[in-house]
Amino acid sequence: MEDIFADMAEVTVEFDEETIEAIEEKAFRDHRDNREAAIRECLDQWLKEREE
């Protein structure tokens, strides 16, 4: 099976302590403690705000 993400660029993001705490709270509250889902939601929201 062909890897659908093979042509995507890799990105590294560093968060400050305040942002990490907010992501942890969001993950627990909204995503059954799934940190990755919380980060994806925050990134999606940020990207949508930049488009406006």
DSSP file (Angstrom, degrees, kcal/mol; ACC not computed):
  #  RESIDUE AA STRUCTURE BP1 BP2  ACC     N-H-->O    O-->H-N    N-H-->O    O-->H-N    TCO  KAPPA ALPHA  PHI   PSI    X-CA   Y-CA   Z-CA
    1    1 A M              0   0    0      0, 0.0     2,-0.2     0, 0.0     0, 0.0   0.000 360.0 360.0 360.0 134.6    0.0    0.0    0.0
    2    2 A E        -     0   0    0      1,-0.1     2,-0.6     2,-0.0     3,-0.0  -0.510 360.0-117.1 -73.9 135.2    1.3    3.4   -0.9
    3    3 A D    >   -     0   0    0     -2,-0.2     3,-1.3     1,-0.2     4,-0.2  -0.629  20.5-159.0 -75.0 115.4    2.0    5.8    2.0
    4    4 A I  T 3  S+     0   0    0     -2,-0.6     3,-0.3     1,-0.3    -1,-0.2   0.672  90.0  51.4 -71.6 -15.9   -0.4    8.7    1.5
    5    5 A F  T >  S+     0   0    0      1,-0.2     3,-1.6     2,-0.1    -1,-0.3   0.356  77.5 101.9-100.6   5.6    1.8   10.9    3.7
    6    6 A A  T <  S+     0   0    0     -3,-1.3    -1,-0.2     1,-0.3    -2,-0.1   0.805  83.4  47.1 -61.5 -31.0    5.1   10.3    1.9
    7    7 A D  T 3  S+     0   0    0     -3,-0.3    -1,-0.3    -4,-0.2     2,-0.3   0.374  90.7 104.4 -94.3   5.6    5.0   13.6    0.0
    8    8 A M  S <  S-     0   0    0     -3,-1.6     2,-0.2     1,-0.1    -3,-0.0  -0.627  73.2-116.2 -88.7 146.0    4.1   15.7    3.1
    9    9 A A        -     0   0    0     -2,-0.3     2,-0.4     1,-0.1    -1,-0.1  -0.477  25.8-121.9 -75.9 148.6    6.7   17.9    4.8
   10   10 A E        -     0   0    0     -2,-0.2     2,-0.4     2,-0.0    -1,-0.1  -0.772  28.8-167.0 -92.0 137.4    7.7   17.2    8.4
   11   11 A V        -     0   0    0     -2,-0.4     2,-0.5     2,-0.0     0, 0.0  -0.978  10.0-157.0-128.0 137.3    7.1   20.0   10.8
   12   12 A T        -     0   0    0     -2,-0.4     2,-0.4     2,-0.0    -2,-0.0  -0.958  12.6-170.4-113.5 131.6    8.4   20.4   14.4
   13   13 A V        -     0   0    0     -2,-0.5     2,-0.5     2,-0.0    -2,-0.0  -0.971   8.9-155.6-123.7 135.0    6.6   22.6   16.8
   14   14 A E        -     0   0    0     -2,-0.4     2,-0.4     0, 0.0    -2,-0.0  -0.936  11.1-159.7-109.7 132.8    7.7   23.7   20.2
   15   15 A F        -     0   0    0     -2,-0.5     2,-0.1     2,-0.0    -2,-0.0  -0.849  14.8-126.7-109.3 145.3    5.1   24.8   22.8
   16   16 A D     >  -     0   0    0     -2,-0.4     4,-2.3     1,-0.1     3,-0.2  -0.386  37.2 -98.4 -80.1 170.2    5.7   26.9   25.9
   17   17 A E  H  > S+     0   0    0      1,-0.2     4,-2.3     2,-0.2     5,-0.2   0.867 122.5  53.9 -59.5 -40.1    4.5   25.6   29.3
   18   18 A E  H  > S+     0   0    0      1,-0.2     4,-2.0     2,-0.2    -1,-0.2   0.905 110.2  47.0 -62.4 -42.3    1.3   27.6   29.3
   19   19 A T  H  > S+     0   0    0     -3,-0.2     4,-2.5     2,-0.2    -2,-0.2   0.891 110.0  53.1 -67.6 -40.2    0.3   26.2   25.9
   20   20 A I  H  X S+     0   0    0     -4,-2.3     4,-2.5     1,-0.2    -2,-0.2   0.914 109.1  49.5 -61.2 -42.9    1.1   22.6   26.9
   21   21 A E  H  X S+     0   0    0     -4,-2.3     4,-2.4     2,-0.2    -1,-0.2   0.909 110.9  49.7 -62.8 -41.9   -1.1   23.0   30.0
   22   22 A A  H  X S+     0   0    0     -4,-2.0     4,-2.4     2,-0.2    -2,-0.2   0.901 111.6  48.6 -64.5 -40.3   -4.0   24.3   27.9
   23   23 A I  H  X S+     0   0    0     -4,-2.5     4,-2.9     2,-0.2    -2,-0.2   0.913 110.5  51.2 -65.2 -42.7   -3.6   21.4   25.4
   24   24 A E  H  X S+     0   0    0     -4,-2.5     4,-2.3     2,-0.2    -2,-0.2   0.917 111.3  47.8 -60.2 -43.9   -3.6   18.9   28.3
   25   25 A E  H  X S+     0   0    0     -4,-2.4     4,-2.8     2,-0.2     5,-0.2   0.921 113.8  47.0 -63.3 -44.2   -6.8   20.5   29.7
   26   26 A K  H  X>S+     0   0    0     -4,-2.4     4,-3.2     2,-0.2     5,-0.7   0.903 110.9  52.3 -64.4 -41.6   -8.5   20.4   26.3
   27   27 A A  H  X5S+     0   0    0     -4,-2.9     6,-2.4     1,-0.2     4,-1.4   0.925 114.5  42.0 -60.6 -45.1   -7.4   16.8   25.7
   28   28 A F  H  <5S+     0   0    0     -4,-2.3     4,-0.4     5,-0.3    -2,-0.2   0.931 121.8  40.2 -67.0 -46.1   -8.8   15.7   29.0
   29   29 A R  H  <5S+     0   0    0     -4,-2.8    -2,-0.2    -5,-0.2    -3,-0.2   0.898 132.2  17.1 -72.7 -42.7  -12.0   17.8   28.7
   30   30 A D  H  <5S+     0   0    0     -4,-3.2    -3,-0.2    -5,-0.2    -2,-0.2   0.596 127.6  39.2-111.7 -13.5  -12.9   17.3   25.1
   31   31 A H  S ><<S-     0   0    0     -4,-1.4     3,-1.3    -5,-0.7     6,-0.2   0.039 103.2-102.8-134.5  28.5  -11.0   14.4   23.7
   32   32 A R  T 3  S-     0   0    0     -4,-0.4    -4,-0.2     1,-0.3    -3,-0.1   0.876  86.4 -52.1  51.0  42.4  -10.9   11.6   26.3
   33   33 A D  T 3  S+     0   0    0     -6,-2.4     2,-1.0     1,-0.2    -1,-0.3   0.715  97.5 146.2  70.0  24.0   -7.3   12.5   27.2
   34   34 A N    <>  -     0   0    0     -3,-1.3     4,-1.7    -7,-0.8    -1,-0.2  -0.797  26.5-174.8 -95.0  98.5   -6.2   12.3   23.5
   35   35 A R  H  > S+     0   0    0     -2,-1.0     4,-2.4     1,-0.2     5,-0.2   0.878  80.6  56.2 -62.5 -41.0   -3.4   14.9   23.3
   36   36 A E  H  > S+     0   0    0      1,-0.2     4,-2.5     2,-0.2    -1,-0.2   0.896 106.7  49.7 -61.2 -40.6   -3.0   14.5   19.5
   37   37 A A  H  > S+     0   0    0      2,-0.2     4,-2.2     1,-0.2    -1,-0.2   0.891 110.4  50.7 -65.2 -38.9   -6.7   15.2   18.8
   38   38 A A  H  X S+     0   0    0     -4,-1.7     4,-2.3     2,-0.2    -2,-0.2   0.907 110.8  48.5 -65.0 -41.6   -6.5   18.3   21.0
   39   39 A I  H  X S+     0   0    0     -4,-2.4     4,-2.7     2,-0.2     5,-0.2   0.917 110.6  50.9 -64.9 -43.3   -3.5   19.6   19.1
   40   40 A R  H  X S+     0   0    0     -4,-2.5     4,-2.6     1,-0.2    -2,-0.2   0.910 110.9  49.0 -60.6 -41.9   -5.1   18.9   15.7
   41   41 A E  H  X S+     0   0    0     -4,-2.2     4,-2.4     2,-0.2    -2,-0.2   0.924 112.4  47.4 -64.9 -43.7   -8.2   20.8   16.8
   42   42 A C  H  X S+     0   0    0     -4,-2.3     4,-2.4     2,-0.2    -2,-0.2   0.910 113.4  48.3 -63.6 -42.4   -6.2   23.8   18.0
   43   43 A L  H  X S+     0   0    0     -4,-2.7     4,-2.6     2,-0.2    -2,-0.2   0.911 110.9  50.8 -64.2 -43.0   -4.1   23.8   14.8
   44   44 A D  H  X S+     0   0    0     -4,-2.6     4,-2.2    -5,-0.2    -2,-0.2   0.919 111.4  48.1 -60.7 -44.4   -7.3   23.6   12.7
   45   45 A Q  H  X S+     0   0    0     -4,-2.4     4,-2.1     2,-0.2    -2,-0.2   0.913 111.8  49.8 -62.9 -43.6   -8.8   26.5   14.6
   46   46 A W  H  X S+     0   0    0     -4,-2.4     4,-1.8     1,-0.2    -2,-0.2   0.913 110.9  49.5 -62.5 -43.6   -5.6   28.6   14.2
   47   47 A L  H  X S+     0   0    0     -4,-2.6     4,-1.3     1,-0.2    -1,-0.2   0.896 110.2  50.5 -64.3 -40.4   -5.4   27.9   10.4
   48   48 A K  H  X S+     0   0    0     -4,-2.2     4,-0.8     1,-0.2    -1,-0.2   0.887 109.1  51.7 -65.1 -38.4   -9.1   28.9   10.0
   49   49 A E  H  < S+     0   0    0     -4,-2.1     3,-0.4     1,-0.2    -1,-0.2   0.852 106.7  54.0 -66.8 -33.9   -8.5   32.2   11.9
   50   50 A R  H  < S+     0   0    0     -4,-1.8    -1,-0.2     1,-0.2    -2,-0.2   0.807 102.1  58.9 -69.1 -29.6   -5.5   33.0    9.6
   51   51 A E  H  <        0   0    0     -4,-1.3    -1,-0.2     1,-0.2    -2,-0.2   0.773 360.0 360.0 -69.7 -26.2   -7.6   32.6    6.5
   52   52 A E     <        0   0    0     -4,-0.8    -1,-0.2    -3,-0.4    -2,-0.2   0.468 360.0 360.0 -74.8 360.0  -10.1   35.3    7.6
